[in-house]
Amino acid sequence: MTTGIQTIIYPVKDLEKAKAVYGALVGAAPVVDSPYYVGYNVAGQDIGLDPNGHNEGMTAYWHIADIEASIAALVAAGAAVLEPAKNVGGGRLIASMKDADGNLIGLLQNP
């Protein structure tokens, strides 16, 4: 069902300052560098900076093979859908869930 948490998105207010900090942390240039998202890949781990993500907070995404099946299984187990699956570009789908304690669960399906 999952290959584990492989993507973490940080909300940032100043994308240029955040790029400097995270670039220094990972020791590499971003693999995606746009005004709406900056992404790094470090040893198979995707680290993203989202200048518009403050409503969602930091999100860790579980990479899964079938997002709709995972949503259904989580709902059946007691989780609630916060944001249904949506395409965020290139066929990549994300969804947000909450567990019974209100913890955020991010799901990501690559094309």
Secondary structure per residue as TSV (DSSP state, phi and psi in degrees):
chain	resnum	aa	ss	phi	psi
A	1	M	-	360.0	-34.6
A	2	T	E	-140.1	152.4
A	3	T	E	-106.5	13.1
A	4	G	E	97.3	179.5
A	5	I	E	-79.0	116.8
A	6	Q	E	-125.4	-5.1
A	7	T	E	-135.4	129.3
A	8	I	E	-126.5	127.5
A	9	I	E	-112.5	124.8
A	10	Y	E	-102.0	129.7
A	11	P	E	-76.8	136.3
A	12	V	-	-133.9	150.2
A	13	K	S	-93.3	-36.2
A	14	D	-	-119.6	100.9
A	15	L	H	-61.8	-39.9
A	16	E	H	-65.5	-42.9
A	17	K	H	-65.5	-41.8
A	18	A	H	-64.4	-39.6
A	19	K	H	-59.3	-40.8
A	20	A	H	-63.4	-44.7
A	21	V	H	-66.5	-51.2
A	22	Y	H	-72.7	-29.9
A	23	G	H	-62.4	-41.6
A	24	A	H	-67.1	-38.2
A	25	L	H	-64.7	-47.2
A	26	V	H	-88.7	-14.7
A	27	G	T	69.9	30.1
A	28	A	S	-151.5	160.6
A	29	A	-	-79.4	155.1
A	30	P	-	-66.1	149.9
A	31	V	S	-88.5	-21.3
A	32	V	E	-129.7	127.0
A	33	D	E	-139.0	93.6
A	34	S	E	-131.9	167.6
A	35	P	T	-66.5	-19.1
A	36	Y	T	-109.5	-4.6
A	37	Y	E	-168.3	135.9
A	38	V	E	-125.0	130.5
A	39	G	E	-130.5	142.4
A	40	Y	E	-119.8	151.7
A	41	N	E	-123.6	117.6
A	42	V	E	-125.6	108.7
A	43	A	T	52.5	42.7
A	44	G	T	83.9	-3.3
A	45	Q	E	-98.1	124.7
A	46	D	E	-90.2	125.9
A	47	I	E	-117.3	121.1
A	48	G	E	-118.0	150.1
A	49	L	E	-117.3	122.2
A	50	D	E	-119.6	108.5
A	51	P	T	-72.7	-6.5
A	52	N	T	-116.0	17.7
A	53	G	-	-98.6	11.9
A	54	H	T	-68.4	-22.9
A	55	N	T	-71.0	-26.0
A	56	E	T	-98.1	-24.0
A	57	G	-	75.7	-172.2
A	58	M	S	-69.8	137.0
A	59	T	E	-129.4	130.8
A	60	A	E	-102.7	128.9
A	61	Y	E	-106.5	126.6
A	62	W	E	-80.8	125.6
A	63	H	E	-83.5	125.3
A	64	I	E	-131.5	161.4
A	65	A	S	-84.6	-34.3
A	66	D	-	-136.9	100.6
A	67	I	H	-64.5	-41.0
A	68	E	H	-66.3	-41.0
A	69	A	H	-65.6	-38.6
A	70	S	H	-67.2	-41.4
A	71	I	H	-60.0	-47.5
A	72	A	H	-60.1	-43.7
A	73	A	H	-65.2	-40.7
A	74	L	H	-68.4	-40.6
A	75	V	H	-62.6	-43.6
A	76	A	H	-61.5	-28.9
A	77	A	T	-87.6	-3.6
A	78	G	T	114.4	0.4
A	79	A	-	-80.5	162.7
A	80	A	E	-119.2	144.5
A	81	V	E	-80.8	124.2
A	82	L	E	-92.7	-45.0
A	83	E	E	-139.8	117.7
A	84	P	E	-65.2	168.6
A	85	A	E	-56.6	135.5
A	86	K	E	-143.5	150.3
A	87	N	E	-82.6	123.5
A	88	V	-	-105.6	14.4
A	89	G	S	121.8	137.3
A	90	G	T	64.8	19.5
A	91	G	T	85.7	-0.1
A	92	R	-	-76.3	126.9
A	93	L	E	-109.9	139.3
A	94	I	E	-130.6	155.4
A	95	A	E	-148.5	156.8
A	96	S	E	-124.3	135.7
A	97	M	E	-128.4	165.3
A	98	K	E	-127.4	137.8
A	99	D	-	-80.8	-178.4
A	100	A	T	-63.1	-21.4
A	101	D	T	-96.2	3.9
A	102	G	-	87.9	7.5
A	103	N	-	-74.9	138.8
A	104	L	E	-76.6	134.9
A	105	I	E	-123.8	115.4
A	106	G	E	-96.1	137.2
A	107	L	E	-117.7	140.7
A	108	L	E	-138.4	128.7
A	109	Q	E	-119.3	118.7
A	110	N	-	-79.8	152.9
A	111	P	-	-65.7	360.0
